[in-house]
Amino acid sequence: MNVLNSLDEQLSGSSSQTDSPGTVSPRSVGWAWLRAVAQDVTSPGRALLALAVVFLLLATSGWTAQRHLGQAKDPRALALSAWLHGSVNAHRLPRPDAPPQTIAHFFATLTAHQRARLAHRYPLVVGNLNGAPATLRYRANRISIHRALKAERRRQHTALLNDAGRWESRRRVHRYLSLLHAGRQIFSFDPSGRGKAAEVFGNLNTADRVSVLVPGVDVDLLSFERTDKPRTAPVGMARSLYNSARRTDPKARIAMIAWADYRTPVGIGVDAATGTLASQGADRLEQLVAALPRKVSTSLFCHSYGSVVCGMAAAGLPKHKVSDIAVFGSPGMRVDRASDLHTDARVWAARDPSDWIEDVPHLEFAGLGHGADPVSPGFGARVVDADNAHGHAGYLEPGTASLRNFARLAVGKYWSVSCATGNTCTTGIV
């Protein structure tokens, strides 16, 4: 099975870093047993057994354990504490978790000087406030990134870092410098822990249609963008889709958000098999969409575990504001049918034949797994062609049918979408 081979490769890489030379890894023994058990998952009982075993193995092996060496106190928490004790014109500042409309009204009552002063004094808060003006968030986040860069360089010279800590620190410096490139519109930035970020392509203030790219596992501040294989990371994926949409309709007023502003699972472990992190991400996604301009039509493009996030967010998204939810490389949306999402958005799905996610048991048992396969006929999604896409992360590469189709969705050209063989995906769209 492709998924077993893929997991083999990841386990091999993980074991080589953590197992002592000359020892037999418990993971190796457990994985060999799992392969013997799970060679045939054609029956529901064996599929459930395979699913249970794989996640028990991953949980007990410590496969997803991470260490962040020499990290300072949580800068975001410190910033929030300062904000909650702050004021402007002798009035308390609004709670950061206030509704976006409340935040927007607050900033509308301030002068340009007052807004700029708050961005400079509390950049880690203002830069992440849903409801704050987009341009003010960009400004605040540049300040935060500059400060994070300065702090990281200072940490390199003062902290007692081992080799792994020094390597991570160098990567963070590289990431901060990249985020500071001229013209970048960083919509969210949080250096705490593994870090979070979001970036806007296009003009949010003038866009009629806004698309949000929701990524899956192993995405954080350091993997937000990649130099090699750029379109396997959120920034490259979103940029590719944005550029393709612009070519599809040069006159369309669109914007795209590469949204890595939730805590993603690390590796294909227990977190990736449950809905806990997806539920947290869904709350944040709902807040983001609620903060977008009222008359904007929003499309969500949800990759891998990101489709679990979108599935759990669907019912809580503002009504009539989200026109389309497209999932690709999806392990499931934690429902049996698209109608169970309780959304008025159109639900689309794509999967290329070489994607190993096809071999993952599409079921849910005792909280493990994410339910039905979105590209299966019984699910009821509009399945689009993904011809020429390769692997789990190749859907937004140039020349793929999935990129062309998603670009058409992003600009509302539904009639030109090409459906997967045997699927009438554009039926009923006016």
C-alpha positions as CSV (number, residue, x, y, z in Angstrom):
1,M,0.0,0.0,0.0
2,N,1.3,3.5,-0.9
3,V,0.5,4.9,2.5
4,L,2.5,2.2,4.3
5,N,5.4,2.8,2.1
6,S,5.2,6.6,2.7
7,L,5.0,6.1,6.4
8,D,7.9,3.7,6.2
9,E,10.1,6.4,4.7
10,Q,9.1,8.9,7.4
11,L,9.7,6.4,10.2
12,S,13.0,5.5,8.8
13,G,14.1,9.1,8.7
14,S,12.8,9.6,12.3
15,S,14.5,6.5,13.6
16,S,17.8,7.4,12.1
17,Q,17.8,10.6,14.2
18,T,16.6,9.2,17.6
19,D,17.6,5.5,17.9
20,S,21.0,4.6,19.3
21,P,23.4,2.7,17.0
22,G,23.3,-1.0,17.4
23,T,19.9,-1.1,19.1
24,V,16.6,-2.4,17.9
25,S,14.0,0.4,17.7
26,P,10.6,-0.3,19.3
27,R,9.2,1.6,16.4
28,S,10.8,-0.8,13.9
29,V,9.3,-3.8,15.7
30,G,5.9,-2.2,16.1
31,W,5.9,-1.1,12.4
32,A,6.8,-4.5,11.2
33,W,3.9,-5.9,13.2
34,L,1.6,-3.2,11.9
35,R,2.5,-4.1,8.3
36,A,1.7,-7.7,9.0
37,V,-1.7,-6.8,10.4
38,A,-2.7,-4.1,7.9
39,Q,-1.7,-5.6,4.5
40,D,-5.4,-6.1,3.8
41,V,-7.8,-3.4,4.9
42,T,-10.5,-4.3,2.6
43,S,-12.9,-5.3,5.3
44,P,-14.2,-2.7,7.8
45,G,-13.0,-4.7,10.8
46,R,-9.4,-4.9,9.5
47,A,-9.5,-1.3,8.5
48,L,-10.5,-0.2,12.0
49,L,-7.8,-2.5,13.5
50,A,-5.2,-1.0,11.2
51,L,-6.3,2.5,12.1
52,A,-6.2,1.8,15.8
53,V,-2.8,0.1,15.7
54,V,-1.1,2.8,13.6
55,F,-2.1,5.6,16.0
56,L,-1.4,3.6,19.1
57,L,2.1,3.0,17.7
58,L,2.6,6.6,16.9
59,A,1.4,7.8,20.3
60,T,3.6,5.4,22.2
61,S,6.7,5.8,20.0
62,G,7.0,9.6,20.7
63,W,7.1,10.0,16.9
64,T,5.7,13.5,17.0
65,A,7.7,14.8,20.0
66,Q,9.4,18.2,19.4
67,R,11.9,20.1,21.5
68,H,12.3,23.9,21.3
69,L,15.7,24.5,22.8
70,G,16.6,27.8,24.5
71,Q,13.3,29.5,23.7
72,A,12.4,32.6,25.6
73,K,9.1,33.4,27.3
74,D,6.0,33.5,25.1
75,P,6.2,36.9,23.5
76,R,2.5,36.8,22.3
77,A,1.3,36.1,25.9
78,L,3.4,39.0,27.2
79,A,2.0,41.3,24.5
80,L,-1.6,40.4,25.3
81,S,-1.0,41.0,29.0
82,A,0.3,44.5,28.2
83,W,-2.6,45.2,25.8
84,L,-5.2,44.3,28.5
85,H,-3.6,46.8,30.8
86,G,-3.3,49.5,28.2
87,S,-5.5,52.4,27.3
88,V,-6.0,55.2,24.7
89,N,-7.6,58.5,25.5
90,A,-8.1,57.2,29.1
91,H,-10.3,54.4,27.7
92,R,-9.5,50.7,28.1
93,L,-8.5,48.9,24.9
94,P,-11.0,46.3,23.6
95,R,-10.5,42.6,24.4
96,P,-8.4,40.9,21.7
97,D,-11.1,38.2,21.4
98,A,-13.9,40.8,20.9
99,P,-16.0,40.3,17.7
100,P,-14.4,41.7,14.6
101,Q,-17.1,44.3,14.3
102,T,-16.2,45.7,17.7
103,I,-12.5,45.8,16.9
104,A,-13.3,47.5,13.5
105,H,-15.5,50.1,15.2
106,F,-12.8,50.8,17.8
107,F,-10.1,51.5,15.2
108,A,-12.5,53.6,13.2
109,T,-12.9,56.0,16.2
110,L,-9.1,56.6,16.4
111,T,-7.0,59.1,14.5
112,A,-4.3,57.9,12.2
113,H,-1.7,58.9,14.7
114,Q,-3.4,56.9,17.5
115,R,-3.7,53.8,15.3
116,A,0.0,54.0,14.4
117,R,1.0,54.5,18.0
118,L,-1.0,51.3,19.0
119,A,0.7,49.4,16.2
120,H,4.1,50.4,17.4
121,R,3.4,49.8,21.1
122,Y,1.5,46.5,20.8
123,P,2.5,45.1,17.4
124,L,2.0,41.4,18.3
125,V,-1.6,42.2,19.3
126,V,-2.6,44.7,16.5
127,G,-1.0,42.6,13.8
128,N,-3.2,39.7,14.7
129,L,-6.5,41.5,15.5
130,N,-9.4,40.3,13.3
131,G,-11.2,43.6,12.6
132,A,-8.2,45.8,12.5
133,P,-7.5,47.5,9.2
134,A,-5.4,45.3,6.9
135,T,-2.7,47.9,6.2
136,L,-2.3,48.5,9.9
137,R,-1.8,44.8,10.5
138,Y,0.8,44.7,7.8
139,R,2.6,47.6,9.5
140,A,2.4,46.1,13.0
141,N,3.7,42.8,11.8
142,R,6.7,44.3,10.2
143,I,7.5,45.9,13.5
144,S,7.0,42.5,15.3
145,I,9.2,40.7,12.8
146,H,12.0,43.3,13.1
147,R,11.8,42.8,16.9
148,A,11.8,39.0,16.6
149,L,14.8,39.2,14.4
150,K,16.7,41.3,16.8
151,A,15.7,39.0,19.7
152,E,16.7,35.9,17.8
153,R,20.1,37.3,16.9
154,R,20.7,38.3,20.5
155,R,19.6,34.7,21.6
156,Q,22.2,33.2,19.3
157,H,25.0,35.0,21.2
158,T,23.6,34.7,24.8
159,A,21.7,31.4,25.0
160,L,23.4,28.1,25.7
161,L,22.2,26.3,22.5
162,N,23.2,22.9,21.3
163,D,23.6,22.1,17.6
164,A,19.9,21.6,17.1
165,G,19.1,24.8,18.8
166,R,21.7,26.8,16.8
167,W,20.3,25.3,13.5
168,E,16.7,26.2,14.4
169,S,17.8,29.7,15.4
170,R,19.6,30.2,12.1
171,R,16.4,29.0,10.3
172,R,14.3,31.5,12.2
173,V,16.7,34.4,11.3
174,H,16.4,33.3,7.7
175,R,12.6,33.2,7.9
176,Y,12.3,36.6,9.5
177,L,14.6,38.2,6.9
178,S,12.4,36.7,4.2
179,L,9.2,38.0,5.7
180,L,10.7,41.5,5.8
181,H,11.2,41.6,2.0
182,A,9.7,44.7,0.4
183,G,6.1,44.4,-0.7
184,R,5.2,41.4,1.5
185,Q,1.8,41.8,3.3
186,I,2.0,39.8,6.5
187,F,-1.5,39.5,7.8
188,S,-0.7,37.5,11.0
189,F,2.6,36.8,12.8
190,D,3.3,35.0,16.1
191,P,6.8,33.8,16.9
192,S,5.7,31.9,20.0
193,G,6.4,28.2,20.1
194,R,6.5,26.8,16.5
195,G,5.1,30.1,15.3
196,K,2.2,31.1,13.0
197,A,1.8,33.4,10.1
198,A,-0.5,34.5,7.3
199,E,0.2,36.5,4.1
200,V,-2.0,38.4,1.7
201,F,-1.6,38.4,-2.1
202,G,-3.6,41.2,-3.8
203,N,-5.6,44.0,-2.2
204,L,-8.0,43.0,0.6
205,N,-9.5,46.5,0.7
206,T,-10.7,46.4,-2.9
207,A,-11.3,42.7,-3.5
208,D,-14.7,41.4,-4.5
209,R,-13.6,37.8,-4.0
210,V,-11.1,36.5,-1.3
211,S,-9.7,33.0,-1.2
212,V,-8.1,31.4,1.8
213,L,-5.5,28.6,1.5
214,V,-5.8,26.4,4.6
215,P,-2.7,24.0,4.9
216,G,-2.3,20.7,6.6
217,V,0.2,19.0,8.8
218,D,3.8,20.1,9.6
219,V,3.1,23.8,8.8
220,D,4.5,26.4,11.2
221,L,6.6,29.6,10.9
222,L,9.7,27.8,9.6
223,S,7.8,25.8,7.0
224,F,5.4,28.6,6.0
225,E,7.5,28.9,2.8
226,R,10.1,26.8,1.1
227,T,13.0,27.6,-1.3
228,D,13.0,24.1,-2.7
229,K,9.6,22.8,-3.9
230,P,8.0,26.1,-3.1
231,R,4.5,25.1,-4.1
232,T,4.4,22.4,-1.3
233,A,4.3,25.2,1.4
234,P,1.5,27.7,2.1
235,V,3.1,30.7,0.6
236,G,4.0,29.0,-2.7
237,M,0.7,27.3,-2.9
238,A,-1.3,30.5,-2.4
239,R,0.9,32.5,-4.7
240,S,0.5,29.9,-7.4
241,L,-3.2,29.9,-7.1
242,Y,-3.4,33.7,-7.0
243,N,-1.3,34.1,-10.1
244,S,-3.3,31.4,-12.0
245,A,-6.6,33.1,-11.0
246,R,-5.2,36.5,-12.2
247,R,-4.4,34.9,-15.6
248,T,-7.8,33.2,-15.7
249,D,-9.6,36.6,-15.3
250,P,-7.3,39.6,-15.4
251,K,-10.1,42.0,-14.6
252,A,-11.2,40.2,-11.4
253,R,-10.7,42.0,-8.2
254,I,-9.3,39.2,-6.0
255,A,-7.1,38.6,-3.0
256,M,-5.6,35.4,-1.6
257,I,-4.6,34.6,2.0
258,A,-1.9,32.0,2.8
259,W,-3.3,31.2,6.2
260,A,-1.0,29.2,8.5
261,D,-2.5,30.8,11.6
262,Y,-3.4,27.7,13.6
263,R,-1.5,25.0,15.4
264,T,-1.0,22.2,12.9
265,P,-0.2,18.5,13.8
266,V,3.5,17.5,13.7
267,G,3.9,14.4,11.5
268,I,1.3,11.7,10.8
269,G,0.6,10.9,14.5
270,V,-2.3,11.0,16.9
271,D,-2.8,14.8,16.5
272,A,-3.2,14.3,12.7
273,A,-5.7,11.5,13.3
274,T,-8.0,13.4,15.7
275,G,-10.0,16.5,15.5
276,T,-8.6,18.4,18.5
277,L,-6.3,20.7,16.6
278,A,-8.7,21.0,13.7
279,S,-11.4,22.2,16.1
280,Q,-9.1,24.9,17.4
281,G,-8.1,25.8,13.9
282,A,-11.8,25.9,12.9
283,D,-12.5,28.5,15.6
284,R,-9.7,30.7,14.3
285,L,-10.8,30.2,10.7
286,E,-14.3,31.3,11.5
287,Q,-13.0,34.4,13.2
288,L,-10.9,35.2,10.1
289,V,-13.8,34.9,7.7
290,A,-16.1,36.9,10.0
291,A,-13.5,39.7,9.9
292,L,-13.4,39.9,6.1
293,P,-15.4,42.7,4.4
294,R,-19.2,42.0,4.6
295,K,-19.8,42.0,0.8
296,V,-16.8,39.9,-0.1
297,S,-17.4,36.4,-1.5
298,T,-15.0,34.0,0.2
299,S,-13.6,30.6,-1.1
300,L,-11.7,28.2,1.1
301,F,-9.1,25.9,-0.4
302,C,-8.2,23.3,2.1
303,H,-5.3,20.9,1.7
304,S,-4.8,17.6,3.6
305,Y,-5.5,18.1,7.4
306,G,-6.7,21.6,6.4
307,S,-9.8,20.0,5.0
308,V,-10.6,18.7,8.5
309,V,-10.3,22.2,9.7
310,C,-12.6,23.5,7.0
311,G,-15.1,20.7,7.6
312,M,-15.3,21.5,11.3
313,A,-15.6,25.2,10.6
314,A,-18.2,24.9,7.9
315,A,-21.3,25.2,10.0
316,G,-20.0,28.1,12.0
317,L,-18.9,30.3,9.0
318,P,-21.0,33.4,8.4
319,K,-24.0,32.5,6.2
320,H,-23.9,33.5,2.6
321,K,-20.4,34.8,2.9
322,V,-18.5,31.6,1.9
323,S,-19.4,30.6,-1.7
324,D,-17.1,27.6,-2.1
325,I,-15.2,25.1,0.0
326,A,-12.7,23.0,-2.0
327,V,-10.7,20.2,-0.4
328,F,-7.8,18.4,-2.0
329,G,-5.6,15.5,-0.7
330,S,-8.3,15.2,2.0
331,P,-8.3,12.5,4.7
332,G,-12.0,13.5,5.4
333,M,-14.0,16.3,6.8
334,R,-15.4,14.5,9.8
335,V,-18.8,14.0,8.3
336,D,-20.4,11.2,6.2
337,R,-21.9,13.5,3.5
338,A,-21.4,17.0,2.3
339,S,-24.9,17.9,3.4
340,D,-23.8,17.1,7.0
341,L,-21.5,20.1,6.9
342,H,-24.6,22.4,7.2
343,T,-23.2,25.1,5.0
344,D,-24.7,26.9,2.0
345,A,-21.3,26.9,0.3
346,R,-20.7,24.6,-2.7
347,V,-18.4,21.7,-1.6
348,W,-15.7,20.7,-4.1
349,A,-13.1,17.9,-3.9
350,A,-10.1,16.7,-5.8
351,R,-7.5,13.9,-5.6
352,D,-4.9,12.7,-7.9
353,P,-4.4,9.0,-8.4
354,S,-0.9,9.0,-7.0
355,D,-1.8,10.7,-3.7
356,W,-1.1,8.3,-0.8
357,I,-4.0,9.7,1.1
358,E,-6.2,7.4,-1.0
359,D,-4.9,4.5,1.0
360,V,-5.7,5.9,4.4
361,P,-8.9,4.3,5.9
362,H,-11.6,6.9,5.4
363,L,-13.6,6.2,8.6
364,E,-14.0,7.5,12.1
365,F,-13.8,5.2,15.2
366,A,-13.6,6.4,18.8
367,G,-12.4,9.8,17.7
368,L,-9.7,8.5,15.4
369,G,-9.9,9.1,11.6
370,H,-11.9,11.8,9.8
371,G,-14.8,10.0,8.2
372,A,-15.9,9.5,4.6
373,D,-13.8,10.1,1.5
374,P,-14.8,13.5,0.0
375,V,-14.2,12.2,-3.6
376,S,-16.4,9.1,-3.1
377,P,-19.7,9.2,-5.0
378,G,-21.7,8.8,-1.8
379,F,-20.2,11.9,-0.1
380,G,-21.9,14.3,-2.5
381,A,-19.1,16.8,-3.3
382,R,-18.5,18.2,-6.7
383,V,-15.4,16.3,-7.8
384,V,-13.1,18.2,-10.2
385,D,-10.3,16.9,-12.4
386,A,-6.8,16.7,-10.9
387,D,-5.0,15.4,-14.0
388,N,-1.2,15.8,-14.1
389,A,-1.0,16.5,-10.3
390,H,1.5,14.2,-8.6
391,G,1.7,13.1,-5.0
392,H,0.1,14.6,-1.9
393,A,1.4,18.1,-2.4
394,G,1.4,18.6,-6.2
395,Y,-2.1,20.0,-6.7
396,L,-1.1,23.6,-7.3
397,E,1.8,23.0,-9.6
398,P,1.7,24.7,-13.0
399,G,0.1,22.6,-15.7
400,T,-2.2,20.6,-13.4
401,A,-5.9,20.4,-14.0
402,S,-6.5,21.0,-10.3
403,L,-4.7,24.4,-10.4
404,R,-6.7,25.4,-13.4
405,N,-10.0,24.3,-11.8
406,F,-9.3,26.0,-8.5
407,A,-8.3,29.2,-10.3
408,R,-11.7,29.1,-12.0
409,L,-13.4,28.6,-8.7
410,A,-11.5,31.6,-7.2
411,V,-12.8,34.0,-9.9
412,G,-16.3,32.4,-10.1
413,K,-16.0,30.9,-13.6
414,Y,-17.9,27.7,-12.6
415,W,-19.1,26.9,-16.1
416,S,-15.5,26.3,-17.2
417,V,-14.5,23.9,-14.4
418,S,-13.6,20.4,-15.7
419,C,-15.1,17.6,-13.7
420,A,-13.5,14.3,-12.8
421,T,-14.5,11.4,-15.0
422,G,-18.0,10.3,-14.2
423,N,-18.8,13.4,-12.1
424,T,-21.2,16.1,-13.1
425,C,-19.7,18.7,-10.8
426,T,-21.2,21.8,-12.3
427,T,-24.8,20.7,-12.3
428,G,-27.2,23.1,-10.8
429,I,-24.9,26.1,-10.7
430,V,-26.5,29.3,-12.1
